[in-house]
Amino acid sequence: MMDSSHIGKREKARRYAQERDRFKFLNFQVAVRGDNGDYLVTYDHGKWYCNSEYFQKHGYDSHTMAVEELLSDMLAKPEAEPQP
């Protein structure tokens, strides 16, 4: 049985989840099942990494681009380089 504070927290969580601008992913890892195998995509403060051979050569691939598209409005912007 849920008490009133639990119900209130659940309602608040639902409201938060609908307000996507409240969330910015800073870092995470996700497994992506590609056509030729499984790949590990990492995101860390605006920088992408994938363990695919294509990413190693080009600095991007379809796996990172797919995750970026999936979460486009929820990703933190890359940190600006300090200016001298």
N, C-alpha and C positions, 0 to 999 in steps of 0.2 A: 504494500500500500504506500502511495506517495503522499508526503505531507505538503502543505501549501508552499513552503519555501522551495522544495524540489520542483513543483509545478511551475512556480515563478521563474526559476532558473532555466527550465526547459523552454518556456515561452521566450525568454530573453535570448537564449541560444538560437532559436529559430529566427528571431528578428535579426540578430547579428549575421547569421548565415545568408540572409537575403540582401544585406547591405554589403556587397562585395568590396566596396572601397575601404572597408574597415581592415582588410587583410592585405598584407604584402609578404610574399614568400621571400625570405632572405637566403636560405640554403636548404637543399634537399637532395635526395637521390631517388631515382625511379628506374625500375626495370622496364624496358621496352621490348616487346616481342616483335622483331623485325621479320622481313621475308626470309632472311638468311641466318637467323639465330636470335639470341637474346642479347641485349646491350644494356649497359649501365650508364644512365645519363645523370650527371651531377650539375647542380646550379649553386653557385656561391657568390652572393653579392654582385649579381649582374654578369657573372662569367660562367660560360657553359663548358662542359667537358663530356665527351663520350668515349668509350673504349673501342669504338669501331676504327677500323683501318682508315676509312675515308676521312673521319674527323681528324685523325693524326696527321694526315697530309694536307687538309684544307682548312681546318679550324671550325668547321661546321658540318652538319650532316642532316639527313632527313629525320633522325631520331630526336636531336635537339630542337630542330625546327617544329616538329610535331608537338613536343611538350610546351614549347614557347607559345605556339598558337593556342593550345588547350588552356593555358593559364595567362594569356596575354595581359589582361588588365589587373592581374594580381601579383605581378612580379615587381620587385624593387628595382628602381632605376640604378644603373651602374654608378658606383661612386666616382665622383670627379677626381681627376688627378690634381694634387696641390699645385698651385701656380707659384712660380718663383717670385 
